[in-house]
Amino acid sequence: MPVRPLPALLTSALALTLAALPLAGTASARPASSSCSAHAIEAAPKSGPDVKALCAALAGLPDRDATAALIRVGGKGSWHGAAGVRDMGTGAPALENARFRAGSTTKIVTSAIVLQLAAEGRISLDGTVQQYLPGLLTEDFAPVTVRQLLNFTSGLQPGASLGEGVDDGYEHRFETLTPEEVVAASVAKGPDPDHAPGEYQRYGNIHYTVLGMLIEKVTGDSYAHQAAVRIFRPLGMRHTSFPDGPDPRVHGPHNRGYDWIDGTLVDVTEWNMSDRFAAGDMISTTADLERLLFALFRGRVVPDPQLKEMFAVPDIEGATMGASLERFELNGKEIWGKTGSRPGYHTVVAATRNLSRTVVYSVNSTDAKGDGLSIAQRFAFPAFNR
C-alpha cells in the first residue's frame, strides 16, 4: 500500500485536493454520533461490544483514508455509530441511514436465490452450466456445476471489465457492459489452463455473473425482480434495490463517495455499475444488511439443508469460501462474512455462526478498491474484541 501522510499533514492535504473539486466549501472533522459520547462509552456493558475501540475507529473522520463511516454491531449487546461528512464540499454530517453501493455483498443475495431454487427442486447444485445455459460455454469447457460457481471453483477466467481499478475505470464510468459481454470475454479466454473445475478456488465476479444469468433463465424473470420478491420484500429490506439498468445515481439519502485519482480527491458517486450485475450492483443500508445477516444465519432465507452450502468450504488447498461467505478467525472466534467494494464505498457484513456477534459497516473509503484489510482492521475487527 502507498505510504500515508503523517496525521499532522492530513488537514492541509485535504484542503489542497479539495481546491481541485467543484465543491461549495471545505469539510471539517465531524464527531461520531451520540453513541460515542463519554457517557455512552462509560456505560457500555462489559459483555457487549468494545464501544471504546469502535469509537476510536470513528474518531477524526474525515481523514485521508475515509470521509465517512457507518457501523452497526449486534448479537450479545448492540451498538451503532456514524462519523464523518455526507459531502466534502458542504461539510454536512454523515447520514447514519445512508444508502450506499454494497459491492460484492450482493453475492450473498445471489447465492441465497440459487439455494432457494435448489430447495424448490428447480435446479440441482450438481447440474451444470451446460445443462441450464446451453451454448454459453464452448466445447472446450469441461462440465461446470452450479455448486462450483457458488464456491468459486468453476475454472472460469475473469470476464470483460471497464477498468479493474478506479484510476483506469473513471473515464469509462458512464459506459455500459452487459453480463453477456462480460461472460463472452471470459469464454473467449478458454478454461483455466492449470486447473479443472473443482480443483482450485479463485475468487472473482465471473462465477456470480453466470449465476445471475442462470437465475434469469430458470425463473424467466429479471435477476433484480427475483431479488426483490424473494429476499428484500419478505425481510423488510425497504431501502435495498438495484439501479435501473445503467442508471449511475444512488437514489435516496446517501453519503457521497470519493477516491484519490492522480493525487486529487475526486467525487466518484455517480458510476454505472451494471457490468457488476448479480456479482456487485446492489445498493443498500447498514440496517438492511444487518436484517439480511440475522435472517440468513437463522435459516429464514435459505432452508437448512441448502444453507449448509454457505458454510461448506471445499476441501482444496487454500480455500476459504463457501457459497459467497468466507471463513475467518479472529481473537479465537470463527467468523463468516463478505466484503464489498465499489469506488468510494467499502462494505463488510460478518458474524459468528451463532450470531453472538455481528458487524455491518459502510465506509466511504478513499481507496475502496485497494487493500481492504486496513479498513477492516480499523472498523470491523474491534467488534470482535470480546
Salt bridges, closest charged atoms under 4 A:
ASP63 OD2 - ARG378 NH1 3.04
ASP65 OD1 - ARG4 NE 2.90
GLU96 OE2 - HIS80 ND1 2.51
GLU120 OE1 - ARG122 NH1 3.80
GLU120 OE2 - ARG230 NH1 2.85
ASP126 OD1 - ARG147 NH1 2.46
GLU175 OE2 - HIS172 ND1 2.85
ASP221 OD2 - HIS225 ND1 2.66
ASP247 OD1 - ARG249 NE 3.06
ASP247 OD2 - HIS251 NE2 2.65
ASP267 OD2 - ARG256 NE 2.61
GLU270 OE1 - ARG256 NH2 2.66
ASP275 OD2 - ARG276 NE 3.49
GLU290 OE1 - ARG72 NE 3.20
GLU309 OE2 - ARG147 NH2 3.15
ASP367 OD2 - ARG4 NH2 3.74
